[in-house]
Amino acid sequence: MKKKYPLLGIIVIVIIVLLLIFWYRQKLEEKRIEEEIQRNYKEMGPGWPDFIRPSPAEEVPLNEAGNRP
């Protein structure tokens, strides 16, 4: 039995392979970013969140209008 559309099958396979390649590259990029974040945390040392979180003295309460005085 002869196939009617062999080119269509090849095109579908190529599209699937390209999608798998792009998906794999995206996963590698996410993994690289996650490793970079972890490395940056280690370089900051312990207590780095203290630099990011505002201290209680810096937190100014809101007035009745919802603005900071």
C-alpha positions as CSV (number, residue, x, y, z in Angstrom):
1,M,0.0,0.0,0.0
2,K,1.4,3.4,-1.0
3,K,1.4,6.4,1.3
4,K,-0.5,9.3,-0.1
5,Y,1.2,12.1,1.8
6,P,4.7,11.2,2.9
7,L,5.7,14.9,3.0
8,L,3.0,15.6,5.6
9,G,4.3,13.0,7.9
10,I,7.9,14.4,7.7
11,I,6.6,17.9,8.4
12,V,4.7,16.7,11.4
13,I,7.8,14.9,12.8
14,V,10.0,18.0,12.2
15,I,7.5,20.2,14.0
16,I,7.4,17.8,17.0
17,V,11.2,17.6,17.1
18,L,11.4,21.4,17.0
19,L,8.9,21.8,19.8
20,L,10.8,19.3,22.0
21,I,14.0,21.2,21.3
22,F,12.5,24.5,22.4
23,W,10.9,22.9,25.4
24,Y,14.2,21.4,26.5
25,R,16.1,24.7,26.0
26,Q,13.4,26.5,28.1
27,K,13.9,23.9,30.9
28,L,17.7,24.4,30.8
29,E,17.3,28.2,30.9
30,E,15.0,27.9,34.0
31,K,17.5,25.6,35.7
32,R,20.4,28.0,34.9
33,I,18.5,30.9,36.4
34,E,17.6,28.9,39.5
35,E,21.3,28.0,40.0
36,E,22.3,31.6,39.5
37,I,19.8,32.7,42.2
38,Q,21.1,30.1,44.6
39,R,24.7,31.2,43.9
40,N,23.7,34.8,44.6
41,Y,22.1,33.8,47.9
42,K,25.3,32.1,49.0
43,E,27.4,35.1,48.0
44,M,25.2,37.4,50.0
45,G,25.9,35.3,53.1
46,P,23.6,34.6,56.0
47,G,21.2,37.3,56.9
48,W,20.9,38.7,53.4
49,P,17.1,39.0,53.8
50,D,17.7,41.6,56.5
51,F,18.9,44.0,53.8
52,I,15.8,43.4,51.7
53,R,13.1,43.6,54.3
54,P,12.5,47.1,55.7
55,S,13.2,47.4,59.4
56,P,10.3,48.3,61.7
57,A,11.7,51.8,62.1
58,E,11.4,52.4,58.3
59,E,7.8,51.2,58.2
60,V,5.7,54.4,58.5
61,P,2.0,53.8,59.4
62,L,-0.7,55.2,57.1
63,N,-2.9,58.1,58.1
64,E,-6.7,58.2,57.7
65,A,-6.5,59.2,54.1
66,G,-4.2,56.2,53.3
67,N,-1.1,58.3,52.7
68,R,2.2,58.2,54.4
69,P,2.8,61.4,56.5
